[in-house]
Amino acid sequence: MRVAPGPTLETERLILRPPADVDLDGWAELMADPVAARFIGGQQPRAVAWRFMATMAGSWALKGFGMFSVIDKASGRWLGRVGPWVPEGWPGTEVGWGLRPAAWGQGYAREAAEATIDWAFDQLGWTEVYHCIDPANLPSIKVAQRIGSTNHGPGRLPAPYDAVEIEMWGQSAEQWRARRRGAATA
């Protein structure tokens, strides 16, 4: 297995690591599903999914961060990709998520997003985090709300996604840390 350079994070149920060559089947399945891919670039054939996976691996090599592959500890199954993502022209320091439908509704997006937001603030030194969400993507809005993000209004993605309507959900590092401290003492 060849893995892009970067750290591995662990949560109670998940292993989060940079993309690896063995992730292609899961990545291609995610991007071939019209419902799952609707808000993350649209349905794509396997070859295009490979290029996007390679872009994410390249982000790790060039920037020192990118989305993590989300692996279920119990089964070893690839569930999706979650984490920091700031391509050229992006409207902010984003932590985004996209999971295969079989992983929906089980709290994996929240668990992985929380771990990667902690990492982005602690290791990358980010001062704010955003989630670029299509207003029709109600499940992603719910994840953003559950992790304490609020709607900061409309945003604009760079070409070729500049016609896509998005809202910028997010929070500052201070807000995040205060919320995490409050959860730890509750």
N, CA and C atoms as an extended XYZ file, in Angstrom:
558
Properties=species:S:1:pos:R:3:atomname:S:1:resname:S:1:resid:I:1 pbc="F F F"
N         0.856       -1.181        0.000 N   MET     1
C         0.000        0.000        0.000 CA  MET     1
C         0.897        1.237        0.000 C   MET     1
N         0.628        2.139       -0.906 N   ARG     2
C         1.331        3.429       -0.957 CA  ARG     2
C         0.396        4.496       -0.405 C   ARG     2
N         0.879        5.240        0.601 N   VAL     3
C         0.089        6.264        1.272 CA  VAL     3
C         0.758        7.612        1.060 C   VAL     3
N        -0.034        8.642        0.788 N   ALA     4
C         0.499        9.997        0.679 CA  ALA     4
C         1.153       10.384        2.009 C   ALA     4
N         2.121       11.287        1.976 N   PRO     5
C         2.797       11.681        3.219 CA  PRO     5
C         1.866       12.443        4.147 C   PRO     5
N         1.919       12.136        5.428 N   GLY     6
C         1.093       12.842        6.401 CA  GLY     6
C         0.800       11.971        7.602 C   GLY     6
N         0.173       12.553        8.608 N   PRO     7
C        -0.076       11.831        9.854 CA  PRO     7
C        -1.289       10.913        9.779 C   PRO     7
N        -1.366       10.040       10.745 N   THR     8
C        -2.547        9.208       10.948 CA  THR     8
C        -3.167        9.620       12.274 C   THR     8
N        -4.461        9.877       12.246 N   LEU     9
C        -5.214       10.221       13.451 CA  LEU     9
C        -6.144        9.064       13.773 C   LEU     9
N        -6.470        8.918       15.046 N   GLU    10
C        -7.429        7.882       15.440 CA  GLU    10
C        -8.484        8.484       16.336 C   GLU    10
N        -9.697        8.030       16.144 N   THR    11
C       -10.812        8.362       17.024 CA  THR    11
C       -11.296        7.045       17.615 C   THR    11
N       -12.372        7.101       18.344 N   GLU    12
C       -12.907        5.880       18.942 CA  GLU    12
C       -13.172        4.799       17.899 C   GLU    12
N       -13.763        5.190       16.759 N   ARG    13
C       -14.169        4.206       15.753 CA  ARG    13
C       -13.425        4.285       14.437 C   ARG    13
N       -12.594        5.318       14.263 N   LEU    14
C       -12.045        5.601       12.944 CA  LEU    14
C       -10.528        5.728       12.932 C   LEU    14
N        -9.954        5.394       11.791 N   ILE    15
C        -8.569        5.721       11.468 CA  ILE    15
C        -8.645        6.752       10.352 C   ILE    15
N        -7.947        7.852       10.518 N   LEU    16
C        -7.899        8.917        9.518 CA  LEU    16
C        -6.454        9.018        9.044 C   LEU    16
N        -6.248        8.777        7.756 N   ARG    17
C        -4.902        8.844        7.192 CA  ARG    17
C        -4.970        9.460        5.807 C   ARG    17
N        -3.841        9.957        5.306 N   PRO    18
C        -3.849       10.481        3.934 CA  PRO    18
C        -4.270        9.385        2.941 C   PRO    18
N        -4.719        9.782        1.760 N   PRO    19
C        -5.167        8.805        0.766 CA  PRO    19
C        -4.060        7.808        0.398 C   PRO    19
N        -4.489        6.588        0.104 N   ALA    20
C        -3.594        5.521       -0.329 CA  ALA    20
C        -4.122        4.914       -1.621 C   ALA    20
N        -3.244        4.271       -2.361 N   ASP    21
C        -3.655        3.658       -3.620 CA  ASP    21
C        -4.793        2.652       -3.446 C   ASP    21
N        -4.856        1.990       -2.297 N   VAL    22
C        -5.904        0.998       -2.057 CA  VAL    22
C        -7.284        1.621       -1.828 C   VAL    22
N        -7.355        2.938       -1.729 N   ASP    23
C        -8.623        3.626       -1.499 CA  ASP    23
C        -9.442        3.839       -2.761 C   ASP    23
N        -8.861        3.563       -3.915 N   LEU    24
C        -9.529        3.915       -5.168 CA  LEU    24
C       -10.903        3.283       -5.325 C   LEU    24
N       -11.074        2.022       -4.981 N   ASP    25
C       -12.392        1.394       -5.157 CA  ASP    25
C       -13.466        2.152       -4.372 C   ASP    25
N       -13.184        2.483       -3.119 N   GLY    26
C       -14.148        3.225       -2.310 CA  GLY    26
C       -14.372        4.621       -2.848 C   GLY    26
N       -13.294        5.290       -3.222 N   TRP    27
C       -13.395        6.651       -3.756 CA  TRP    27
C       -14.230        6.650       -5.027 C   TRP    27
N       -13.966        5.681       -5.907 N   ALA    28
C       -14.718        5.594       -7.161 CA  ALA    28
C       -16.190        5.283       -6.902 C   ALA    28
N       -16.465        4.424       -5.912 N   GLU    29
C       -17.853        4.114       -5.564 CA  GLU    29
C       -18.575        5.360       -5.060 C   GLU    29
N       -17.916        6.125       -4.204 N   LEU    30
C       -18.500        7.366       -3.682 CA  LEU    30
C       -18.846        8.314       -4.828 C   LEU    30
N       -17.897        8.522       -5.727 N   MET    31
C       -18.094        9.511       -6.784 CA  MET    31
C       -18.993        9.004       -7.915 C   MET    31
N       -19.227        7.705       -7.992 N   ALA    32
C       -20.146        7.157       -9.007 CA  ALA    32
C       -21.599        7.235       -8.555 C   ALA    32
N       -21.812        7.410       -7.266 N   ASP    33
C       -23.172        7.453       -6.725 CA  ASP    33
C       -23.753        8.846       -6.949 C   ASP    33
N       -24.835        8.983       -7.727 N   PRO    34
C       -25.352       10.317       -8.036 CA  PRO    34
C       -25.839       11.091       -6.814 C   PRO    34
N       -26.360       10.402       -5.816 N   VAL    35
C       -26.835       11.086       -4.613 CA  VAL    35
C       -25.650       11.495       -3.742 C   VAL    35
N       -24.717       10.588       -3.517 N   ALA    36
C       -23.562       10.877       -2.660 CA  ALA    36
C       -22.658       11.946       -3.270 C   ALA    36
N       -22.508       11.940       -4.592 N   ALA    37
C       -21.594       12.864       -5.260 CA  ALA    37
C       -22.233       14.211       -5.604 C   ALA    37
N       -23.523       14.336       -5.416 N   ARG    38
C       -24.249       15.534       -5.856 CA  ARG    38
C       -23.614       16.833       -5.376 C   ARG    38
N       -23.215       16.891       -4.122 N   PHE    39
C       -22.711       18.142       -3.553 CA  PHE    39
C       -21.185       18.185       -3.428 C   PHE    39
N       -20.495       17.184       -3.963 N   ILE    40
C       -19.031       17.162       -3.844 CA  ILE    40
C       -18.371       17.023       -5.208 C   ILE    40
N       -18.908       17.732       -6.178 N   GLY    41
C       -18.314       17.748       -7.509 CA  GLY    41
C       -19.105       17.027       -8.571 C   GLY    41
N       -20.144       16.305       -8.161 N   GLY    42
C       -20.985       15.610       -9.121 CA  GLY    42
C       -20.465       14.225       -9.462 C   GLY    42
N       -21.356       13.440       -9.999 N   GLN    43
C       -21.055       12.061      -10.361 CA  GLN    43
C       -19.882       12.025      -11.336 C   GLN    43
N       -18.953       11.083      -11.104 N   GLN    44
C       -17.741       10.988      -11.913 CA  GLN    44
C       -17.416        9.535      -12.224 C   GLN    44
N       -16.867        9.284      -13.413 N   PRO    45
C       -16.393        7.934      -13.705 CA  PRO    45
C       -15.119        7.645      -12.897 C   PRO    45
N       -14.766        6.384      -12.813 N   ARG    46
C       -13.624        5.933      -12.015 CA  ARG    46
C       -12.334        6.702      -12.332 C   ARG    46
N       -12.046        6.935      -13.609 N   ALA    47
C       -10.804        7.619      -13.978 CA  ALA    47
C       -10.762        9.047      -13.424 C   ALA    47
N       -11.893        9.726      -13.414 N   VAL    48
C       -11.944       11.085      -12.860 CA  VAL    48
C       -11.851       11.031      -11.341 C   VAL    48
N       -12.484       10.031      -10.729 N   ALA    49
C       -12.366        9.860       -9.278 CA  ALA    49
C       -10.909        9.623       -8.893 C   ALA    49
N       -10.182        8.853       -9.696 N   TRP    50
C        -8.754        8.638       -9.435 CA  TRP    50
C        -8.000        9.968       -9.469 C   TRP    50
N        -8.291       10.807      -10.449 N   ARG    51
C        -7.595       12.090      -10.543 CA  ARG    51
C        -7.883       12.971       -9.334 C   ARG    51
N        -9.131       12.942       -8.837 N   PHE    52
C        -9.445       13.742       -7.654 CA  PHE    52
C        -8.751       13.170       -6.422 C   PHE    52
N        -8.695       11.847       -6.312 N   MET    53
C        -7.969       11.230       -5.206 CA  MET    53
C        -6.483       11.599       -5.286 C   MET    53
N        -5.918       11.589       -6.486 N   ALA    54
C        -4.517       11.965       -6.673 CA  ALA    54
C        -4.296       13.446       -6.350 C   ALA    54
N        -5.284       14.289       -6.636 N   THR    55
C        -5.206       15.704       -6.262 CA  THR    55
C        -5.121       15.837       -4.749 C   THR    55
N        -5.914       15.063       -4.044 N   MET    56
C        -5.887       15.113       -2.583 CA  MET    56
C        -4.536       14.638       -2.057 C   MET    56
N        -4.006       13.556       -2.632 N   ALA    57
C        -2.676       13.073       -2.234 CA  ALA    57
C        -1.620       14.136       -2.538 C   ALA    57
N        -1.765       14.809       -3.659 N   GLY    58
C        -0.832       15.879       -4.018 CA  GLY    58
C        -0.904       17.056       -3.066 C   GLY    58
N        -2.093       17.351       -2.561 N   SER    59
C        -2.226       18.417       -1.570 CA  SER    59
C        -1.396       18.090       -0.333 C   SER    59
N        -1.420       16.820        0.086 N   TRP    60
C        -0.592       16.405        1.227 CA  TRP    60
C         0.879       16.643        0.927 C   TRP    60
N         1.329       16.308       -0.277 N   ALA    61
C         2.740       16.468       -0.629 CA  ALA    61
C         3.135       17.937       -0.761 C   ALA    61
N         2.268       18.753       -1.345 N   LEU    62
C         2.605       20.147       -1.619 CA  LEU    62
C         2.324       21.105       -0.463 C   LEU    62
N         1.244       20.860        0.282 N   LYS    63
C         0.829       21.793        1.329 CA  LYS    63
C         0.985       21.251        2.742 C   LYS    63
N         1.171       19.951        2.881 N   GLY    64
C         1.278       19.345        4.203 CA  GLY    64
C        -0.060       19.026        4.833 C   GLY    64
N        -1.125       19.129        4.053 N   PHE    65
C        -2.463       18.760        4.518 CA  PHE    65
C        -3.350       18.480        3.318 C   PHE    65
N        -4.441       17.823        3.601 N   GLY    66
C        -5.451       17.479        2.609 CA  GLY    66
C        -6.510       16.666        3.331 C   GLY    66
N        -7.493       16.231        2.610 N   MET    67
C        -8.504       15.402        3.258 CA  MET    67
C        -7.910       14.040        3.617 C   MET    67
N        -8.343       13.548        4.761 N   PHE    68
C        -7.946       12.228        5.216 CA  PHE    68
C        -8.905       11.193        4.643 C   PHE    68
N        -8.391       10.005        4.360 N   SER    69
C        -9.270        8.868        4.106 CA  SER    69
C        -9.805        8.405        5.453 C   SER    69
N       -11.092        8.123        5.498 N   VAL    70
C       -11.750        7.696        6.732 CA  VAL    70
C       -11.939        6.185        6.662 C   VAL    70
N       -11.299        5.489        7.591 N   ILE    71
C       -11.319        4.032        7.616 CA  ILE    71
C       -12.016        3.570        8.891 C   ILE    71
N       -12.966        2.656        8.744 N   ASP    72
C       -13.639        2.065        9.896 CA  ASP    72
C       -12.672        1.106       10.582 C   ASP    72
N       -12.382        1.356       11.874 N   LYS    73
C       -11.445        0.496       12.609 CA  LYS    73
C       -11.902       -0.952       12.645 C   LYS    73
N       -13.179       -1.172       12.850 N   ALA    74
C       -13.686       -2.535       13.032 CA  ALA    74
C       -13.577       -3.379       11.770 C   ALA    74
N       -13.881       -2.788       10.617 N   SER    75
C       -13.935       -3.567        9.375 CA  SER    75
C       -12.783       -3.298        8.419 C   SER    75
N       -12.093       -2.172        8.588 N   GLY    76
C       -11.053       -1.772        7.641 CA  GLY    76
C       -11.605       -1.155        6.372 C   GLY    76
N       -12.915       -0.962        6.326 N   ARG    77
C       -13.580       -0.433        5.124 CA  ARG    77
C       -13.360        1.074        4.989 C   ARG    77
N       -13.124        1.520        3.750 N   TRP    78
C       -12.987        2.943        3.431 CA  TRP    78
C       -14.384        3.556        3.444 C   TRP    78
N       -14.601        4.556        4.303 N   LEU    79
C       -15.923        5.160        4.458 CA  LEU    79
C       -16.089        6.460        3.685 C   LEU    79
N       -14.986        7.180        3.448 N   GLY    80
C       -15.079        8.462        2.773 CA  GLY    80
C       -13.835        9.280        2.996 C   GLY    80
N       -13.992       10.593        2.766 N   ARG    81
C       -12.862       11.496        2.974 CA  ARG    81
C       -13.349       12.726        3.720 C   ARG    81
N       -12.532       13.151        4.709 N   VAL    82
C       -12.881       14.270        5.580 CA  VAL    82
C       -11.599       15.011        5.924 C   VAL    82
N       -11.677       16.333        5.959 N   GLY    83
C       -10.523       17.069        6.457 CA  GLY    83
C       -10.268       18.387        5.779 C   GLY    83
N        -9.075       18.936        6.031 N   PRO    84
C        -8.718       20.253        5.526 CA  PRO    84
C        -8.533       20.254        4.006 C   PRO    84
N        -9.026       21.329        3.413 N   TRP    85
C        -9.034       21.420        1.950 CA  TRP    85
C        -9.028       22.889        1.560 C   TRP    85
N        -7.944       23.345        0.969 N   VAL    86
C        -7.840       24.748        0.553 CA  VAL    86
C        -7.136       24.834       -0.800 C   VAL    86
N        -7.817       24.443       -1.884 N   PRO    87
C        -7.192       24.603       -3.196 CA  PRO    87
C        -7.078       26.082       -3.570 C   PRO    87
N        -6.309       26.352       -4.575 N   GLU    88
C        -6.091       27.722       -5.046 CA  GLU    88
C        -7.425       28.425       -5.292 C   GLU    88
N        -7.576       29.630       -4.743 N   GLY    89
C        -8.778       30.433       -4.937 CA  GLY    89
C        -9.939       30.072       -4.035 C   GLY    89
N        -9.751       29.131       -3.122 N   TRP    90
C       -10.850       28.703       -2.237 CA  TRP    90
C       -11.224       29.835       -1.295 C   TRP    90
N       -12.489       29.941       -0.897 N   PRO    91
C       -12.934       31.085       -0.101 CA  PRO    91
C       -12.552       31.047        1.384 C   PRO    91
N       -11.865       30.026        1.830 N   GLY    92
C       -11.464       29.971        3.236 CA  GLY    92
C       -10.787       28.663        3.560 C   GLY    92
N       -10.356       28.540        4.786 N   THR    93
C        -9.715       27.323        5.275 CA  THR    93
C       -10.814       26.328        5.630 C   THR    93
N       -11.034       25.402        4.723 N   GLU    94
C       -12.181       24.503        4.855 CA  GLU    94
C       -11.800       23.165        5.465 C   GLU    94
N       -12.690       22.645        6.287 N   VAL    95
C       -12.720       21.227        6.621 CA  VAL    95
C       -14.042       20.727        6.052 C   VAL    95
N       -13.925       19.827        5.101 N   GLY    96
C       -15.108       19.296        4.433 CA  GLY    96
C       -15.237       17.810        4.659 C   GLY    96
N       -16.350       17.245        4.194 N   TRP    97
C       -16.602       15.825        4.371 CA  TRP    97
C       -17.427       15.287        3.229 C   TRP    97
N       -17.229       14.026        2.954 N   GLY    98
C       -18.017       13.285        1.986 CA  GLY    98
C       -17.865       11.809        2.291 C   GLY    98
N       -18.974       11.154        2.581 N   LEU    99
C       -18.950        9.747        2.956 CA  LEU    99
C       -19.816        8.909        2.030 C   LEU    99
N       -19.461        7.642        1.903 N   ARG   100
C       -20.275        6.708        1.140 CA  ARG   100
C       -21.642        6.580        1.824 C   ARG   100
N       -22.709        6.367        1.071 N   PRO   101
C       -24.042        6.270        1.672 CA  PRO   101
C       -24.153        5.226        2.791 C   PRO   101
N       -23.432        4.129        2.693 N   ALA   102
C       -23.497        3.103        3.744 CA  ALA   102
C       -23.010        3.638        5.091 C   ALA   102
N       -22.268        4.738        5.088 N   ALA   103
C       -21.734        5.326        6.327 CA  ALA   103
C       -22.581        6.486        6.845 C   ALA   103
N       -23.618        6.871        6.129 N   TRP   104
C       -24.454        7.999        6.525 CA  TRP   104
C       -25.262        7.668        7.779 C   TRP   104
N       -25.532        8.696        8.561 N   GLY   105
C       -26.434        8.575        9.699 CA  GLY   105
C       -25.865        7.838       10.896 C   GLY   105
N       -24.556        7.633       10.934 N   GLN   106
C       -23.938        6.889       12.030 CA  GLN   106
C       -22.970        7.734       12.857 C   GLN   106
N       -22.919        9.029       12.565 N   GLY   107
C       -22.057        9.921       13.319 CA  GLY   107
C       -20.604        9.937       12.865 C   GLY   107
N       -20.278        9.250       11.777 N   TYR   108
C       -18.897        9.215       11.307 CA  TYR   108
C       -18.417       10.578       10.813 C   TYR   108
N       -19.269       11.310       10.094 N   ALA   109
C       -18.857       12.622        9.587 CA  ALA   109
C       -18.507       13.545       10.749 C   ALA   109
N       -19.340       13.552       11.751 N   ARG   110
C       -19.068       14.406       12.917 CA  ARG   110
C       -17.783       13.973       13.627 C   ARG   110
N       -17.637       12.690       13.863 N   GLU   111
C       -16.459       12.176       14.565 CA  GLU   111
C       -15.176       12.525       13.814 C   GLU   111
N       -15.182       12.316       12.511 N   ALA   112
C       -14.001       12.614       11.704 CA  ALA   112
C       -13.770       14.116       11.583 C   ALA   112
N       -14.847       14.891       11.409 N   ALA   113
C       -14.700       16.345       11.306 CA  ALA   113
C       -14.126       16.918       12.593 C   ALA   113
N       -14.597       16.460       13.736 N   GLU   114
C       -14.074       16.972       15.008 CA  GLU   114
C       -12.581       16.686       15.143 C   GLU   114
N       -12.165       15.487       14.797 N   ALA   115
C       -10.742       15.140       14.898 CA  ALA   115
C        -9.892       15.963       13.940 C   ALA   115
N       -10.387       16.175       12.725 N   THR   116
C        -9.587       16.912       11.756 CA  THR   116
C        -9.609       18.424       12.022 C   THR   116
N       -10.676       18.933       12.605 N   ILE   117
C       -10.693       20.349       12.999 CA  ILE   117
C        -9.715       20.571       14.152 C   ILE   117
N        -9.727       19.676       15.136 N   ASP   118
C        -8.719       19.763       16.207 CA  ASP   118
C        -7.321       19.805       15.601 C   ASP   118
N        -7.048       18.918       14.662 N   TRP   119
C        -5.735       18.834       14.027 CA  TRP   119
C        -5.407       20.118       13.247 C   TRP   119
N        -6.387       20.645       12.504 N   ALA   120
C        -6.145       21.868       11.719 CA  ALA   120
C        -5.820       23.043       12.624 C   ALA   120
N        -6.525       23.179       13.738 N   PHE   121
C        -6.233       24.281       14.656 CA  PHE   121
C        -4.914       24.048       15.392 C   PHE   121
N        -4.693       22.838       15.873 N   ASP   122
C        -3.507       22.562       16.690 CA  ASP   122
C        -2.227       22.405       15.882 C   ASP   122
N        -2.296       21.754       14.730 N   GLN   123
C        -1.086       21.461       13.960 CA  GLN   123
C        -0.846       22.418       12.794 C   GLN   123
N        -1.896       22.897       12.174 N   LEU   124
C        -1.742       23.814       11.039 CA  LEU   124
C        -1.776       25.272       11.480 C   LEU   124
N        -2.249       25.512       12.707 N   GLY   125
C        -2.311       26.880       13.203 CA  GLY   125
C        -3.419       27.716       12.593 C   GLY   125
N        -4.419       27.058       12.023 N   TRP   126
C        -5.536       27.815       11.459 CA  TRP   126
C        -6.240       28.585       12.572 C   TRP   126
N        -6.783       29.738       12.222 N   THR   127
C        -7.517       30.556       13.190 CA  THR   127
C        -9.027       30.476       12.983 C   THR   127
N        -9.437       29.919       11.848 N   GLU   128
C       -10.855       29.734       11.562 CA  GLU   128
C       -11.008       28.549       10.632 C   GLU   128
N       -12.182       27.963       10.672 N   VAL   129
C       -12.482       26.850        9.779 CA  VAL   129
C       -13.858       27.078        9.174 C   VAL   129
N       -13.966       26.727        7.887 N   TYR   130
C       -15.216       26.881        7.161 CA  TYR   130
C       -15.627       25.558        6.533 C   TYR   130
N       -16.894       25.491        6.184 N   HIS   131
C       -17.454       24.370        5.448 CA  HIS   131
C       -18.294       24.996        4.335 C   HIS   131
N       -17.909       24.779        3.089 N   CYS   132
C       -18.620       25.332        1.935 CA  CYS   132
C       -19.762       24.370        1.595 C   CYS   132
N       -20.987       24.760        1.916 N   ILE   133
C       -22.124       23.844        1.821 CA  ILE   133
C       -23.215       24.424        0.923 C   ILE   133
N       -23.657       23.615       -0.021 N   ASP   134
C       -24.804       23.967       -0.849 CA  ASP   134
C       -26.023       24.075        0.075 C   ASP   134
N       -26.814       25.148       -0.034 N   PRO   135
C       -27.967       25.310        0.855 CA  PRO   135
C       -28.971       24.154        0.795 C   PRO   135
N       -28.970       23.378       -0.279 N   ALA   136
C       -29.869       22.228       -0.388 CA  ALA   136
C       -29.315       20.976        0.289 C   ALA   136
N       -28.080       21.028        0.743 N   ASN   137
C       -27.440       19.863        1.351 CA  ASN   137
C       -27.737       19.834        2.854 C   ASN   137
N       -28.964       19.474        3.192 N   LEU   138
C       -29.411       19.503        4.588 CA  LEU   138
C       -28.627       18.574        5.510 C   LEU   138
N       -28.226       17.370        5.079 N   PRO   139
C       -27.419       16.540        5.984 CA  PRO   139
C       -26.082       17.194        6.356 C   PRO   139
N       -25.417       17.856        5.407 N   SER   140
C       -24.158       18.529        5.730 CA  SER   140
C       -24.381       19.732        6.633 C   SER   140
N       -25.477       20.424        6.428 N   ILE   141
C       -25.804       21.548        7.315 CA  ILE   141
C       -25.990       21.035        8.736 C   ILE   141
N       -26.642       19.890        8.891 N   LYS   142
C       -26.826       19.309       10.231 CA  LYS   142
C       -25.496       18.939       10.868 C   LYS   142
N       -24.571       18.390       10.085 N   VAL   143
C       -23.241       18.079       10.627 CA  VAL   143
C       -22.567       19.370       11.084 C   VAL   143
N       -22.615       20.405       10.244 N   ALA   144
C       -21.997       21.688       10.607 CA  ALA   144
C       -22.588       22.226       11.912 C   ALA   144
N       -23.889       22.160       12.039 N   GLN   145
C       -24.534       22.630       13.266 CA  GLN   145
C       -24.119       21.796       14.471 C   GLN   145
N       -24.033       20.480       14.301 N   ARG   146
C       -23.669       19.597       15.416 CA  ARG   146
C       -22.247       19.841       15.907 C   ARG   146
N       -21.378       20.322       15.032 N   ILE   147
C       -20.011       20.600       15.468 CA  ILE   147
C       -19.836       22.068       15.881 C   ILE   147
N       -20.941       22.798       15.959 N   GLY   148
C       -20.908       24.158       16.477 CA  GLY   148
C       -20.696       25.264       15.473 C   GLY   148
N       -20.707       24.952       14.186 N   SER   149
C       -20.526       25.982       13.161 CA  SER   149
C       -21.824       26.738       12.926 C   SER   149
N       -21.696       27.975       12.488 N   THR   150
C       -22.849       28.807       12.156 CA  THR   150
C       -22.727       29.302       10.722 C   THR   150
N       -23.849       29.704       10.166 N   ASN   151
C       -23.896       30.169        8.784 CA  ASN   151
C       -23.383       31.604        8.713 C   ASN   151
N       -22.319       31.796        7.950 N   HIS   152
C       -21.719       33.117        7.761 CA  HIS   152
C       -22.185       33.781        6.469 C   HIS   152
N       -23.117       33.152        5.779 N   GLY   153
C       -23.661       33.748        4.562 CA  GLY   153
C       -23.094       33.130        3.303 C   GLY   153
N       -23.442       33.729        2.162 N   PRO   154
C       -23.036       33.158        0.876 CA  PRO   154
C       -21.539       33.290        0.639 C   PRO   154
N       -21.035       32.363       -0.151 N   GLY   155
C       -19.637       32.387       -0.573 CA  GLY   155
C       -19.553       32.036       -2.044 C   GLY   155
N       -18.348       32.104       -2.573 N   ARG   156
C       -18.150       31.783       -3.985 CA  ARG   156
C       -16.911       30.920       -4.134 C   ARG   156
N       -17.098       29.809       -4.850 N   LEU   157
C       -15.987       28.922       -5.159 CA  LEU   157
C       -15.307       29.393       -6.436 C   LEU   157
N       -14.058       29.008       -6.641 N   PRO   158
C       -13.382       29.367       -7.897 CA  PRO   158
C       -13.892       28.502       -9.052 C   PRO   158
N       -13.590       28.913      -10.279 N   ALA   159
C       -13.925       28.127      -11.466 CA  ALA   159
C       -13.271       26.751      -11.336 C   ALA   159
N       -13.921       25.713      -11.782 N   PRO   160
C       -15.145       25.658      -12.570 CA  PRO   160
C       -16.415       25.559      -11.728 C   PRO   160
N       -16.317       25.787      -10.411 N   TYR   161
C       -17.470       25.652       -9.522 CA  TYR   161
C       -18.088       27.000       -9.151 C   TYR   161
N       -17.729       28.064       -9.853 N   ASP   162
C       -18.160       29.413       -9.490 CA  ASP   162
C       -19.655       29.653       -9.660 C   ASP   162
N       -20.354       28.779      -10.373 N   ALA   163
C       -21.812       28.931      -10.515 CA  ALA   163
C       -22.573       28.179       -9.425 C   ALA   163
N       -21.867       27.422       -8.600 N   VAL   164
C       -22.497       26.646       -7.541 CA  VAL   164
C       -22.807       27.567       -6.361 C   VAL   164
N       -24.060       27.530       -5.913 N   GLU   165
C       -24.459       28.340       -4.757 CA  GLU   165
C       -23.975       27.644       -3.490 C   GLU   165
N       -23.242       28.390       -2.641 N   ILE   166
C       -22.788       27.821       -1.371 CA  ILE   166
C       -23.024       28.816       -0.241 C   ILE   166
N       -23.090       28.254        0.942 N   GLU   167
C       -23.083       29.056        2.168 CA  GLU   167
C       -21.818       28.693        2.927 C   GLU   167
N       -21.236       29.692        3.594 N   MET   168
C       -20.008       29.506        4.354 CA  MET   168
C       -20.367       29.285        5.819 C   MET   168
N       -20.319       28.046        6.247 N   TRP   169
C       -20.528       27.698        7.642 CA  TRP   169
C       -19.159       27.673        8.303 C   TRP   169
N       -19.073       28.090        9.568 N   GLY   170
C       -17.770       28.013       10.203 CA  GLY   170
C       -17.735       28.553       11.607 C   GLY   170
N       -16.504       28.605       12.121 N   GLN   171
C       -16.254       29.112       13.473 CA  GLN   171
C       -14.768       29.380       13.636 C   GLN   171
N       -14.462       30.190       14.632 N   SER   172
C       -13.069       30.520       14.933 CA  SER   172
C       -12.457       29.441       15.817 C   SER   172
N       -11.146       29.454       15.901 N   ALA   173
C       -10.448       28.521       16.791 CA  ALA   173
C       -10.877       28.750       18.237 C   ALA   173
N       -11.074       30.012       18.616 N   GLU   174
C       -11.483       30.324       19.987 CA  GLU   174
C       -12.864       29.747       20.285 C   GLU   174
N       -13.791       29.917       19.345 N   GLN   175
C       -15.137       29.357       19.528 CA  GLN   175
C       -15.069       27.828       19.629 C   GLN   175
N       -14.266       27.223       18.773 N   TRP   176
C       -14.117       25.768       18.766 CA  TRP   176
C       -13.572       25.268       20.101 C   TRP   176
N       -12.500       25.895       20.545 N   ARG   177
C       -11.868       25.443       21.785 CA  ARG   177
C       -12.777       25.657       22.992 C   ARG   177
N       -13.510       26.768       23.020 N   ALA   178
C       -14.440       27.016       24.121 CA  ALA   178
C       -15.541       25.951       24.143 C   ALA   178
N       -16.043       25.611       22.979 N   ARG   179
C       -17.083       24.587       22.881 CA  ARG   179
C       -16.538       23.224       23.316 C   ARG   179
N       -15.327       22.900       22.887 N   ARG   180
C       -14.713       21.608       23.245 CA  ARG   180
C       -14.446       21.540       24.749 C   ARG   180
N       -13.988       22.657       25.332 N   ARG   181
C       -13.771       22.690       26.794 CA  ARG   181
C       -15.081       22.504       27.513 C   ARG   181
N       -16.114       23.181       27.051 N   GLY   182
C       -17.440       23.055       27.679 CA  GLY   182
C       -17.962       21.635       27.605 C   GLY   182
N       -17.736       20.956       26.463 N   ALA   183
C       -18.193       19.571       26.315 CA  ALA   183
C       -17.413       18.645       27.248 C   ALA   183
N       -16.131       18.955       27.472 N   ALA   184
C       -15.300       18.109       28.323 CA  ALA   184
C       -15.682       18.241       29.798 C   ALA   184
N       -16.184       19.416       30.188 N   THR   185
C       -16.548       19.625       31.598 CA  THR   185
C       -17.996       19.296       31.887 C   THR   185
N       -18.786       19.091       30.829 N   ALA   186
C       -20.226       18.806       31.028 CA  ALA   186
C       -20.467       17.402       31.518 C   ALA   186
